Amino acid sequence: MPRRLPVFLSLVLLGSCQPRYADLPTFSPEHRLPQMVVEMPAGTNHDQRYNPATNSFEPRRIAGLEAVVEFLPAPGNLGFVAGTSAGAAEAEPGSPLPVLVLAEAAPAGTVQEVVPVALLTLDIRGSLQPVVVAVPARPAQRILPLATDWATLNRHYPRVRDFLTLWFRHRRHPTETRIVSWKDEKAANQLIRRWMK
């Protein structure tokens, strides 16, 4: 009869198989494409964030309570671009660059190669917050198969921009969030490079 490991040891060994998300490179070594880490899967209203101190994904809290989006669920996988960090001049110094990937739900901790298609800038209570909008690099994972850049996203899926604008405006502070700008994939790629650690 094979010996079983104690549950605690099994969990430690399983946990050690996870990558250290804070140390991942911005670009995948093989394809040189931006990598994103999923924090909040598509289709959920439960906002969670990566905690680099524990290398785990934890609920975002407001006044001690778990943050829940009181609107429609996330329209894509929310997370961050690996290996990025805001500079001192940015809204939240030290925080990674947020990204929304237009795809089916992927579990928190999924690392995925992406193709940026747009850069959305929000003003949340007077603080500027950029968000890279991307699609999966693998065509088989795309829910918008013809969207590969800003022009094709707008040409083939013209209402996506309106929907994302509405969702981001109502995600946290509807009366205190406004859209500053939408820019193309070139602006998104430039910002990724600027935020690289």
C-alpha positions as CSV (number, residue, x, y, z in Angstrom):
1,M,0.0,0.0,0.0
2,P,1.5,3.4,-1.0
3,R,2.3,5.9,1.8
4,R,0.4,9.1,1.7
5,L,1.9,12.5,2.5
6,P,0.4,14.5,5.4
7,V,-2.2,17.0,4.1
8,F,-0.1,20.0,5.2
9,L,3.0,18.7,3.4
10,S,0.9,18.0,0.3
11,L,-0.4,21.6,0.3
12,V,3.1,23.0,0.7
13,L,4.4,20.9,-2.2
14,L,1.5,21.9,-4.3
15,G,1.9,25.5,-3.5
16,S,5.6,25.4,-4.4
17,C,4.6,24.4,-7.9
18,Q,3.1,27.8,-8.5
19,P,5.2,30.5,-10.1
20,R,6.2,33.5,-8.1
21,Y,4.0,35.9,-10.0
22,A,5.8,39.0,-8.8
23,D,9.0,37.7,-10.5
24,L,7.6,36.8,-13.9
25,P,9.1,38.6,-16.9
26,T,6.9,41.1,-18.8
27,F,7.5,39.3,-22.1
28,S,7.3,35.6,-22.6
29,P,10.8,34.1,-23.2
30,E,9.6,32.0,-26.2
31,H,7.4,34.4,-28.2
32,R,8.4,37.8,-26.7
33,L,4.7,38.6,-26.1
34,P,3.3,40.5,-23.0
35,Q,2.3,38.1,-20.2
36,M,-0.7,38.8,-18.0
37,V,-1.6,37.3,-14.7
38,V,-5.3,36.7,-14.0
39,E,-6.6,38.1,-10.7
40,M,-10.4,38.4,-11.2
41,P,-11.8,35.9,-13.7
42,A,-14.3,36.9,-16.3
43,G,-17.9,36.5,-15.2
44,T,-17.4,37.2,-11.5
45,N,-18.3,40.2,-9.3
46,H,-15.8,39.3,-6.6
47,D,-12.9,41.6,-6.8
48,Q,-9.6,40.0,-5.8
49,R,-5.9,41.1,-6.0
50,Y,-2.5,39.4,-6.0
51,N,-0.6,39.7,-2.8
52,P,3.1,39.5,-3.5
53,A,4.0,39.0,0.2
54,T,2.0,35.7,0.2
55,N,2.1,34.9,-3.5
56,S,-1.6,34.4,-3.4
57,F,-4.8,35.9,-4.6
58,E,-7.0,37.6,-2.0
59,P,-10.3,39.4,-1.9
60,R,-9.9,43.2,-2.2
61,R,-11.3,44.8,0.9
62,I,-13.1,48.0,1.6
63,A,-13.6,48.9,5.3
64,G,-12.9,45.3,6.2
65,L,-15.5,43.9,3.8
66,E,-14.9,41.9,0.6
67,A,-15.2,44.2,-2.4
68,V,-18.0,43.2,-4.8
69,V,-18.7,44.9,-8.1
70,E,-22.3,46.0,-7.7
71,F,-22.9,46.0,-11.5
72,L,-22.5,43.4,-14.2
73,P,-19.8,40.7,-13.8
74,A,-16.3,41.3,-15.2
75,P,-16.5,41.3,-19.0
76,G,-13.0,39.7,-19.3
77,N,-10.2,38.4,-17.2
78,L,-8.8,41.3,-15.1
79,G,-5.3,41.2,-13.8
80,F,-1.9,42.7,-14.4
81,V,0.9,42.8,-16.9
82,A,3.7,40.7,-15.4
83,G,6.9,42.4,-14.5
84,T,5.5,45.9,-14.4
85,S,5.4,48.5,-11.7
86,A,4.1,52.1,-11.6
87,G,6.7,54.8,-11.2
88,A,6.6,57.5,-8.5
89,A,4.7,59.8,-10.9
90,E,1.9,57.4,-11.5
91,A,-1.4,57.0,-9.6
92,E,-0.4,54.0,-7.4
93,P,3.4,53.8,-7.2
94,G,4.7,50.3,-7.1
95,S,1.4,48.7,-8.4
96,P,1.5,46.6,-11.6
97,L,-0.1,47.7,-14.8
98,P,-3.8,46.6,-14.9
99,V,-5.0,44.6,-17.9
100,L,-8.4,43.3,-19.1
101,V,-8.2,40.4,-21.5
102,L,-11.3,39.9,-23.6
103,A,-11.7,36.1,-23.3
104,E,-13.6,33.3,-21.5
105,A,-13.0,32.9,-17.8
106,A,-9.6,31.7,-16.6
107,P,-8.8,30.9,-13.0
108,A,-6.9,33.4,-10.8
109,G,-3.2,32.7,-11.2
110,T,-3.4,31.9,-14.9
111,V,-0.5,33.3,-16.8
112,Q,-1.3,34.1,-20.4
113,E,0.4,35.6,-23.4
114,V,-1.7,38.5,-24.8
115,V,-1.9,41.0,-27.7
116,P,-2.8,44.5,-26.5
117,V,-5.5,46.1,-28.6
118,A,-6.2,49.4,-26.7
119,L,-5.3,51.6,-23.8
120,L,-8.1,52.9,-21.6
121,T,-7.4,55.7,-19.1
122,L,-9.8,56.3,-16.2
123,D,-10.0,59.1,-13.8
124,I,-11.1,57.6,-10.5
125,R,-11.6,60.3,-7.8
126,G,-9.0,62.5,-9.5
127,S,-6.4,59.7,-9.8
128,L,-5.5,58.5,-13.3
129,Q,-5.7,54.8,-13.8
130,P,-4.5,53.2,-17.1
131,V,-5.9,49.8,-18.2
132,V,-4.5,47.8,-21.1
133,V,-7.2,46.0,-23.1
134,A,-6.0,42.9,-24.7
135,V,-7.0,39.6,-26.4
136,P,-5.3,36.2,-26.0
137,A,-2.3,35.7,-28.2
138,R,-3.6,32.2,-29.1
139,P,-6.3,32.6,-31.8
140,A,-8.2,29.6,-30.5
141,Q,-8.7,31.4,-27.1
142,R,-10.2,34.5,-28.6
143,I,-13.9,35.3,-28.2
144,L,-13.5,38.2,-30.7
145,P,-11.6,36.4,-33.4
146,L,-11.2,39.4,-35.8
147,A,-9.9,41.8,-33.1
148,T,-6.1,42.0,-33.3
149,D,-5.7,45.8,-32.8
150,W,-7.6,49.0,-32.1
151,A,-8.8,49.4,-35.7
152,T,-10.1,45.8,-36.1
153,L,-11.8,45.9,-32.7
154,N,-13.7,49.0,-33.7
155,R,-14.5,47.9,-37.2
156,H,-15.8,44.4,-36.4
157,Y,-17.0,44.9,-32.8
158,P,-18.0,48.6,-32.6
159,R,-20.1,48.2,-29.4
160,V,-17.4,46.6,-27.3
161,R,-15.9,50.1,-26.5
162,D,-19.3,51.3,-25.3
163,F,-19.8,48.3,-23.2
164,L,-16.4,48.5,-21.6
165,T,-16.8,52.2,-21.0
166,L,-20.1,51.5,-19.2
167,W,-18.6,48.7,-17.1
168,F,-15.5,50.5,-16.0
169,R,-17.6,53.6,-15.1
170,H,-19.8,51.5,-12.8
171,R,-17.2,49.1,-11.4
172,R,-16.4,51.1,-8.3
173,H,-17.5,54.7,-8.1
174,P,-20.1,55.5,-10.8
175,T,-20.4,59.2,-9.9
176,E,-16.6,59.6,-9.4
177,T,-15.2,57.7,-12.4
178,R,-14.9,59.1,-15.8
179,I,-13.2,58.0,-19.0
180,V,-10.3,60.2,-19.9
181,S,-9.2,58.5,-23.2
182,W,-9.1,55.5,-25.4
183,K,-5.9,54.9,-27.4
184,D,-4.6,52.3,-29.7
185,E,-2.4,49.3,-29.3
186,K,0.8,51.4,-29.9
187,A,0.0,53.5,-26.8
188,A,-0.7,50.3,-24.8
189,N,2.6,48.7,-25.9
190,Q,4.5,51.9,-25.1
191,L,3.0,52.0,-21.6
192,I,3.9,48.4,-21.0
193,R,7.5,49.1,-21.9
194,R,7.6,52.2,-19.7
195,W,6.2,50.3,-16.7
196,M,8.7,47.4,-17.0
197,K,10.7,46.8,-13.9
